[in-house]
Every structure is written in structure tokens, then in C-alpha cells.
Amino acid sequence: MEKVNKIVLIIGSVWPEPNSSAAGYRMLHLISCFQEKGYHVIFSSPAMDSDFMVSLKEYNVEKQNIKLNCSSFDEYILVINPAIVLFDRFMMEEQFGWRVAENCPKAVRILDTEDLHCLRLARQKAFKERRLFEIEDLLEEEVAKREIASILRSDLSLMISKFEIEILKSLFKIDDKLLFYLPFVLNIKDEVNFIPFERRKDYVFIGNFLHEPNWNAVQYLKETVWPLIRQKQPNAELHVYGAYLSQKVLQLHQPKQGFLIKGRADSAEKVISEARVLLAPLRFGAGLKGKLFESMQYGTPTVTSSIGAEAMHDKLPWNGFVADIEEDFARKAVELYNDEKIWLQAQRNGVAILKSCFDRDTVETKFKVAVSFLIENREKHRKSNFYGILLQHHSLNSTKYMSRWIEEKNKK
């Protein structure tokens, strides 16, 4: 058996911010999975450092800044010669995938999709055009062509949603062996001590304001849903938290209406666990929703939309209510807020979902086995993926020369 080194190079679109988004939390989980298998992890990114990025050194991760369209990356990757390269979203695979394939052809290439970008964008487009989303819309979405090509070029793509896996298999005919289901995970405790019903108050929303589905949901709450709730609960308050607060978000702050823009939460656990109900009326989006995952962890029932609950509960009873019409949404929110019996059952539903769908030991064991198998059977695996070989050949040539041209132009 060929001996491989024990280095994983992660190429991130941004530096991990676990307190700003679920994507940052997930990235730290991936890092820990590789470290538990004995790999040294290097996290690289062309992004600028941010004020809220995690200290990678504290996680025993080496940090490396890299440049776009620059041959310095070729020299760097030749030196470290990683066994595995993980691309954080398809845009990083587009930029650096050909360089990895050319300089380190034996490195296993894994794509972490986070969510299916083309699904989120196609749904957003249909919403703005005031029409129902149809699955065939994805065939006309420009990003779909790039994203599917990236999935085919990769040895394995990590998917966060079973619903999205089915789309890839049925609509785009992606081979099942190129996809691996890796959702959010949690160390499940047999007993949990949640803050009780009577000690909680207020509604809460939390989400990164740079993420368009979150911003749209906040607007929808302010303009449509919250006035309906206030009619039934005149003294109710909604506390809206989120990273990257902007002036347009601040303009929605209306204390007299009980609509309070709070900005970045110092502790998501604190603000969610002390609230009685979390509201998430998402009208478009994709993947798993970090806010809903966290609400189940902290024993906070939720009211969300079909898109919010999508792929989150595997047909188990929801952690609260799912409603897509604003009147239903508002009515269910008030009912959940005021009825302790319904609220406690919703809380129990959330715990059951976590145990059934997001158990860390179960998910991680399968992932580690899949990665080991892929390393040991890399060549056979690639030979069975002819369309991936075809796309790799053409992208390596076309992208390579475009990047070289940009690099030469930048030198002038």
C-alpha cells in the first residue's frame, strides 16, 4: 500500500468565524475530524483577515495566506505535498483545483459544498419574480453549471442536506459515490437542563445579515409577520441578532413596536436559550439552518417555514411549528409562546431530532471510513468518474491559461 503523508490543506473562501455563521462552526468540526485521524491541518485562504475570525493557532491549525492567480501557490503546495486538499465551496475549487491536480495529482480532492448554491440562488430568483420555484429552474441557473462541474471534478463532495443529494442524483445524474452526507453534528447528552418555560421571555431571530435569506426574513418579519403577532400580544418583543450589522438593518429598529435590532450576539447560546420562541420565516435558501440546529440544542422551540425545516428533521415531528402563510405563522407563534404544554412537547421533539439526525459519533465514524477508503482506492475511484476526468482535462487547460494570463498582466 502506498504510504501517504498526514497533511490536510484546507483552501477556505473565508477564515472561519464560528460565532458569525453555521459555516464557521462546521469548518471547525471538519478540522477536528481530520485531526482525530492524525492529520496535521493547514488552513489557507486568499481572504483578508477579519476581526471575528477564530484563532487557528488555538486549534493547533497552521495558518497560511495564499494569493489568487499566482504561481506562488504552486511552489507552496509542492513543498507541503498534502495527502488531502479540502476546498471550502466550489469557487475555491475553480480557482485552485487545477493547480492542485497539476502539482499534487495524488492528493485526494474533497469539496465542502456548505449548501447547494444554485438551489439557493434559483429559489431567490423565483421569489423575486413572484412565482413558485420549480426544480427545473436549476437547469437554467448559471451557477449550477459551475457548481456541478466542480462536484464532478472532485473526488468527493460533502453535502449537508439529503434533499440536495437527491437533487444531484435525480436531476443532474451525479453518481452516488461522489457524494457524502455530512450534516451538522453534536455530542448528544442523555440528560439536558434547559431553562424552564416560566423563566423565558420574548421572541428571537438570529442570523448573519450578509446572508440574503436572513436579511429577507428580517424584512418579512418587520413588515408582515410581526404586526400580526403584536395584534395578539401587544407587549411582545422580538430581539433580532446577527453579525455584520448595517445601516439598512438598523433602520428597522422600532422599540415602540417591540422590534429590537440587537446586532452581533456575544453568545448565541445565551440569547437563544433565554428566549421562549425562535422565529425563522425563511422564504428561500438551501442547506441546513444553523439557527434552527442551535435552537434545538438550547431547548428553544421554533416557528419556521418549509424551506427552514427542509432536511432538518427526517420526517420526525418538528421542534414547534412549520408555517408558510403569514397568518398561520403568527397564530402558531403566539400559540407556542403561551401554551406551556405545546411548548414542552416541541422542546422534546427537538431533542429527539438531534438524537436521530445529528449524533456526532455516528456521522464522524462514517466520514472517517469514507476518507480512508478514498485514499486507499483513489485511482480506481477516479477512473470510474469519466466525466470528472473530462472536465478536469478541459478546466485544467482553459483555467490554467486564463490564470497565467491574469498573473502576467498583474506583473505589469
C-alpha positions as CSV (number, residue, x, y, z in Angstrom):
1,M,0.0,0.0,0.0
2,E,1.3,3.5,-0.9
3,K,2.4,5.5,2.1
4,V,0.8,8.9,2.2
5,N,1.8,11.9,4.4
6,K,-0.6,13.2,7.1
7,I,-1.3,16.7,5.9
8,V,-4.7,18.2,5.1
9,L,-4.7,21.5,3.2
10,I,-7.9,23.4,3.5
11,I,-8.5,26.2,1.0
12,G,-11.1,28.5,2.5
13,S,-13.1,31.1,0.8
14,V,-13.1,33.0,4.2
15,W,-11.4,32.5,7.5
16,P,-13.6,30.5,9.9
17,E,-16.0,32.6,12.1
18,P,-17.9,30.1,14.2
19,N,-19.7,32.9,16.1
20,S,-20.9,34.6,12.9
21,S,-22.3,31.7,10.9
22,A,-23.0,28.0,10.9
23,A,-20.4,27.5,8.2
24,G,-17.7,28.5,10.6
25,Y,-18.9,26.1,13.2
26,R,-19.0,23.3,10.5
27,M,-15.4,24.1,9.4
28,L,-14.1,23.6,12.9
29,H,-15.9,20.3,13.1
30,L,-14.2,19.2,9.8
31,I,-10.8,20.2,11.2
32,S,-11.3,18.2,14.3
33,C,-12.3,15.1,12.3
34,F,-9.0,15.2,10.4
35,Q,-7.0,15.9,13.5
36,E,-8.6,12.9,15.2
37,K,-7.3,10.8,12.3
38,G,-3.8,12.0,12.9
39,Y,-3.6,14.7,10.2
40,H,-1.8,18.0,10.5
41,V,-4.2,20.6,9.3
42,I,-3.2,23.7,7.4
43,F,-5.9,26.3,6.7
44,S,-5.2,28.7,3.8
45,S,-7.2,31.4,2.2
46,P,-6.9,34.3,-0.2
47,A,-9.3,36.3,2.0
48,M,-8.3,39.3,4.2
49,D,-8.2,38.6,7.9
50,S,-11.4,39.6,9.7
51,D,-12.0,41.0,13.2
52,F,-14.1,37.9,14.2
53,M,-12.0,35.1,12.7
54,V,-11.1,32.3,15.1
55,S,-7.5,32.0,16.3
56,L,-6.5,28.9,14.3
57,K,-3.4,28.5,16.5
58,E,-5.6,27.7,19.5
59,Y,-7.0,24.8,17.5
60,N,-3.5,23.6,16.5
61,V,-4.1,24.6,12.9
62,E,-1.4,26.2,10.8
63,K,-2.5,29.4,9.1
64,Q,-1.3,30.3,5.6
65,N,-2.2,33.3,3.4
66,I,-2.4,32.5,-0.3
67,K,-2.9,34.6,-3.5
68,L,-5.3,34.2,-6.4
69,N,-3.8,33.8,-9.8
70,C,-0.3,33.5,-8.5
71,S,2.2,30.7,-9.1
72,S,3.4,31.1,-5.5
73,F,0.7,28.6,-4.6
74,D,2.2,26.0,-6.9
75,E,5.5,26.3,-5.1
76,Y,3.9,26.2,-1.7
77,I,1.8,23.1,-2.4
78,L,4.7,21.2,-3.9
79,V,6.6,21.8,-0.6
80,I,3.9,20.6,1.7
81,N,2.6,17.8,-0.6
82,P,-0.7,17.2,1.2
83,A,-2.5,13.9,1.2
84,I,-5.9,15.7,1.1
85,V,-7.0,19.1,-0.1
86,L,-10.4,20.3,1.0
87,F,-12.0,23.1,-1.0
88,D,-14.3,25.4,1.0
89,R,-17.1,25.9,-1.6
90,F,-17.0,25.4,-5.3
91,M,-15.4,28.8,-6.0
92,M,-12.2,27.7,-4.3
93,E,-12.1,24.5,-6.4
94,E,-12.5,26.6,-9.5
95,Q,-9.6,28.8,-8.5
96,F,-7.2,26.3,-7.1
97,G,-8.4,22.8,-8.2
98,W,-6.3,22.8,-11.4
99,R,-3.2,23.8,-9.6
100,V,-3.7,21.0,-7.0
101,A,-4.3,18.5,-9.8
102,E,-1.2,19.6,-11.7
103,N,1.2,19.9,-8.8
104,C,-0.1,17.2,-6.5
105,P,-2.0,14.7,-8.6
106,K,-2.1,12.1,-5.9
107,A,-3.8,14.4,-3.3
108,V,-7.4,13.5,-2.7
109,R,-9.6,16.4,-3.6
110,I,-12.7,17.0,-1.4
111,L,-15.2,19.7,-1.9
112,D,-17.2,21.0,1.0
113,T,-20.3,22.5,-0.6
114,E,-21.8,24.0,2.6
115,D,-25.1,24.2,0.7
116,L,-26.2,23.8,-2.9
117,H,-25.6,27.4,-4.1
118,C,-27.5,27.0,-7.3
119,L,-30.6,25.9,-5.3
120,R,-30.5,28.9,-3.0
121,L,-30.0,31.3,-6.0
122,A,-32.7,29.8,-8.1
123,R,-35.2,29.9,-5.3
124,Q,-34.2,33.5,-4.6
125,K,-34.7,34.4,-8.3
126,A,-38.1,32.7,-8.4
127,F,-39.1,34.6,-5.2
128,K,-38.1,37.9,-6.7
129,E,-40.1,37.1,-9.9
130,R,-43.1,36.3,-7.7
131,R,-43.5,32.8,-8.9
132,L,-43.2,29.3,-7.5
133,F,-39.8,27.7,-7.7
134,E,-39.7,24.7,-10.0
135,I,-36.9,22.1,-9.7
136,E,-36.2,22.5,-13.5
137,D,-35.2,26.1,-12.8
138,L,-31.9,24.7,-11.7
139,L,-31.1,23.7,-15.3
140,E,-31.2,27.3,-16.3
141,E,-29.2,28.6,-13.4
142,E,-25.7,29.7,-14.5
143,V,-24.1,28.9,-11.1
144,A,-25.5,25.3,-11.4
145,K,-23.2,24.7,-14.4
146,R,-20.1,25.8,-12.4
147,E,-21.2,24.1,-9.2
148,I,-22.0,20.7,-10.9
149,A,-18.7,20.8,-12.8
150,S,-16.8,21.4,-9.6
151,I,-18.6,18.4,-7.9
152,L,-17.7,16.2,-10.9
153,R,-14.0,17.3,-10.8
154,S,-13.7,16.5,-7.1
155,D,-13.1,13.0,-5.7
156,L,-15.8,13.5,-3.1
157,S,-18.3,16.3,-2.3
158,L,-19.6,16.8,1.3
159,M,-23.3,17.5,1.3
160,I,-25.1,19.0,4.3
161,S,-28.6,18.1,3.1
162,K,-30.2,14.8,2.0
163,F,-32.7,16.8,0.0
164,E,-29.8,18.3,-2.1
165,I,-28.2,14.9,-2.6
166,E,-31.4,13.7,-4.1
167,I,-31.5,16.7,-6.5
168,L,-27.9,16.0,-7.6
169,K,-28.7,12.3,-8.2
170,S,-32.1,12.7,-9.9
171,L,-31.8,15.9,-11.8
172,F,-28.1,16.1,-12.6
173,K,-27.4,12.3,-12.6
174,I,-24.4,12.6,-10.2
175,D,-23.0,9.2,-9.1
176,D,-23.8,8.4,-5.5
177,K,-20.1,7.5,-4.8
178,L,-19.1,11.1,-5.5
179,L,-21.3,12.4,-2.7
180,F,-21.1,12.1,1.1
181,Y,-23.8,13.2,3.6
182,L,-22.1,15.2,6.4
183,P,-24.6,17.4,8.4
184,F,-24.1,19.4,11.5
185,V,-23.2,17.2,14.4
186,L,-23.5,17.3,18.2
187,N,-22.3,15.2,21.2
188,I,-25.8,14.1,22.4
189,K,-26.3,14.0,26.1
190,D,-28.8,11.7,27.8
191,E,-30.0,14.4,30.1
192,V,-30.2,18.2,29.4
193,N,-31.0,21.0,31.7
194,F,-32.8,23.7,29.8
195,I,-34.0,27.0,31.2
196,P,-37.7,26.3,32.1
197,F,-40.7,27.9,30.3
198,E,-41.6,30.3,33.1
199,R,-38.1,31.8,33.2
200,R,-38.0,32.6,29.5
201,K,-39.4,35.6,27.6
202,D,-39.5,37.3,24.2
203,Y,-39.1,36.0,20.7
204,V,-35.7,35.9,19.0
205,F,-34.3,35.8,15.5
206,I,-30.6,35.3,14.8
207,G,-28.6,35.1,11.6
208,N,-25.7,36.7,9.6
209,F,-27.1,39.8,7.9
210,L,-24.8,39.4,4.9
211,H,-26.7,36.2,4.0
212,E,-29.6,37.2,1.8
213,P,-32.2,34.7,3.1
214,N,-31.6,36.1,6.6
215,W,-32.0,39.7,5.6
216,N,-35.1,38.9,3.6
217,A,-36.6,37.1,6.6
218,V,-35.9,40.1,8.9
219,Q,-37.7,42.4,6.5
220,Y,-40.6,40.0,6.2
221,L,-40.8,39.8,10.0
222,K,-40.8,43.6,10.4
223,E,-43.3,44.4,7.6
224,T,-45.7,41.5,7.7
225,V,-45.4,38.8,10.4
226,W,-44.5,40.9,13.5
227,P,-47.5,43.3,13.2
228,L,-49.8,40.2,13.2
229,I,-48.1,38.9,16.3
230,R,-48.3,42.2,18.1
231,Q,-52.1,42.4,17.4
232,K,-52.4,39.3,19.5
233,Q,-49.6,40.1,22.0
234,P,-49.4,43.9,22.3
235,N,-46.5,43.8,24.7
236,A,-44.4,41.2,22.9
237,E,-40.8,41.8,21.9
238,L,-38.7,40.4,19.1
239,H,-34.9,40.6,19.6
240,V,-33.1,40.4,16.3
241,Y,-29.4,39.4,16.5
242,G,-26.9,38.9,13.7
243,A,-23.3,39.5,12.5
244,Y,-22.4,42.3,10.1
245,L,-25.0,44.9,11.1
246,S,-25.5,47.6,8.5
247,Q,-27.4,50.9,8.4
248,K,-30.3,49.3,6.4
249,V,-30.8,46.8,9.2
250,L,-30.6,49.4,11.9
251,Q,-33.3,51.4,10.2
252,L,-35.7,48.6,11.2
253,H,-35.2,49.2,14.9
254,Q,-38.6,50.2,16.4
255,P,-38.7,49.9,20.2
256,K,-42.3,51.1,20.4
257,Q,-43.3,48.2,18.2
258,G,-41.3,45.8,20.2
259,F,-39.0,45.2,17.2
260,L,-35.4,45.4,18.6
261,I,-32.3,45.2,16.4
262,K,-29.5,44.0,18.7
263,G,-26.6,43.3,16.3
264,R,-24.0,40.7,16.9
265,A,-24.7,38.3,19.8
266,D,-21.7,37.8,22.2
267,S,-23.2,34.4,22.9
268,A,-25.7,32.7,20.6
269,E,-26.4,30.2,23.4
270,K,-27.4,32.9,25.9
271,V,-29.8,34.8,23.6
272,I,-31.4,31.7,22.2
273,S,-31.7,29.7,25.4
274,E,-33.2,32.7,27.3
275,A,-35.9,33.3,24.6
276,R,-39.1,31.4,24.7
277,V,-39.6,31.1,20.9
278,L,-37.3,31.5,17.9
279,L,-38.8,32.8,14.7
280,A,-37.3,31.9,11.2
281,P,-39.7,32.7,8.4
282,L,-37.2,31.9,5.6
283,R,-38.7,32.3,2.1
284,F,-35.7,31.0,0.1
285,G,-32.4,29.3,0.9
286,A,-30.7,25.9,0.9
287,G,-28.8,23.6,3.2
288,L,-29.3,23.2,6.9
289,K,-30.1,26.2,9.1
290,G,-27.7,26.8,11.9
291,K,-30.2,28.9,13.9
292,L,-32.7,26.0,14.0
293,F,-30.0,23.5,14.9
294,E,-28.9,25.7,17.7
295,S,-32.4,26.3,18.9
296,M,-32.9,22.5,19.4
297,Q,-29.6,22.3,21.3
298,Y,-30.7,25.0,23.7
299,G,-34.3,23.8,24.2
300,T,-36.0,26.7,22.3
301,P,-39.0,25.8,20.2
302,T,-39.3,27.4,16.8
303,V,-41.7,28.5,14.2
304,T,-40.2,28.3,10.7
305,S,-41.1,27.8,7.0
306,S,-41.0,24.7,4.9
307,I,-37.7,25.8,3.5
308,G,-36.4,26.4,7.0
309,A,-37.3,22.9,8.2
310,E,-36.2,21.3,4.9
311,A,-33.7,18.3,5.5
312,M,-33.6,19.2,9.2
313,H,-35.8,16.5,10.8
314,D,-36.2,13.4,8.6
315,K,-40.0,13.5,8.9
316,L,-39.9,13.5,12.7
317,P,-42.3,15.9,14.5
318,W,-40.9,19.4,14.3
319,N,-39.5,21.4,17.2
320,G,-42.5,23.7,17.2
321,F,-44.5,24.6,14.0
322,V,-43.9,24.9,10.3
323,A,-46.0,27.5,8.5
324,D,-45.7,29.3,5.1
325,I,-48.6,31.7,5.3
326,E,-48.1,34.8,7.4
327,E,-51.4,34.5,9.3
328,D,-50.7,30.9,10.2
329,F,-47.2,31.7,11.1
330,A,-48.2,34.5,13.5
331,R,-51.0,32.4,15.1
332,K,-48.7,29.4,15.7
333,A,-46.0,31.7,17.1
334,V,-48.4,33.1,19.7
335,E,-49.9,29.6,20.5
336,L,-46.4,28.2,21.0
337,Y,-45.4,31.2,23.2
338,N,-48.4,31.0,25.5
339,D,-49.2,27.2,25.8
340,E,-46.6,25.5,28.1
341,K,-47.8,22.0,27.2
342,I,-47.4,22.5,23.5
343,W,-44.1,24.3,24.1
344,L,-42.7,21.4,26.2
345,Q,-43.7,18.9,23.6
346,A,-42.0,21.0,20.9
347,Q,-38.8,21.0,23.1
348,R,-38.9,17.2,23.4
349,N,-39.3,16.9,19.6
350,G,-36.2,19.0,19.2
351,V,-34.2,16.6,21.4
352,A,-35.5,13.6,19.5
353,I,-34.4,15.2,16.2
354,L,-30.9,15.9,17.5
355,K,-30.5,12.3,18.7
356,S,-31.8,10.8,15.5
357,C,-30.3,13.0,12.8
358,F,-27.2,14.7,14.2
359,D,-25.3,12.3,16.5
360,R,-21.6,13.1,16.3
361,D,-20.2,9.6,16.8
362,T,-22.4,8.1,14.1
363,V,-21.7,10.7,11.5
364,E,-17.9,11.0,12.2
365,T,-17.3,7.3,12.1
366,K,-18.8,7.0,8.6
367,F,-16.9,10.0,7.4
368,K,-13.5,8.8,8.6
369,V,-14.1,5.4,7.0
370,A,-15.1,7.1,3.7
371,V,-11.9,9.2,3.7
372,S,-9.7,6.2,4.4
373,F,-11.3,4.2,1.7
374,L,-10.9,7.0,-0.8
375,I,-7.2,7.4,-0.1
376,E,-6.6,3.7,-0.5
377,N,-8.7,3.4,-3.7
378,R,-8.1,6.8,-5.2
379,E,-7.0,5.7,-8.7
380,K,-9.8,3.2,-9.2
381,H,-12.3,5.7,-7.9
382,R,-11.2,8.4,-10.4
383,K,-11.2,6.0,-13.3
384,S,-14.8,5.3,-12.7
385,N,-15.6,9.0,-13.0
386,F,-15.1,9.7,-16.7
387,Y,-17.0,13.0,-16.8
388,G,-14.8,14.2,-13.9
389,I,-11.7,13.3,-15.9
390,L,-13.1,15.0,-18.9
391,L,-13.9,18.2,-17.0
392,Q,-10.6,18.1,-15.2
393,H,-8.8,18.0,-18.5
394,H,-10.6,20.9,-20.1
395,S,-10.7,23.1,-17.0
396,L,-7.0,22.5,-16.3
397,N,-6.2,23.8,-19.7
398,S,-8.7,26.6,-20.0
399,T,-8.5,27.9,-16.4
400,K,-4.7,27.4,-16.3
401,Y,-4.1,29.7,-19.2
402,M,-6.6,32.3,-18.1
403,S,-4.9,32.4,-14.7
404,R,-1.5,32.6,-16.2
405,W,-2.6,35.5,-18.4
406,I,-4.0,37.3,-15.3
407,E,-0.8,36.7,-13.4
408,E,1.3,38.1,-16.2
409,K,-1.0,41.1,-16.6
410,N,-0.7,41.8,-12.8
411,K,3.1,41.9,-13.1
412,K,3.0,44.8,-15.5
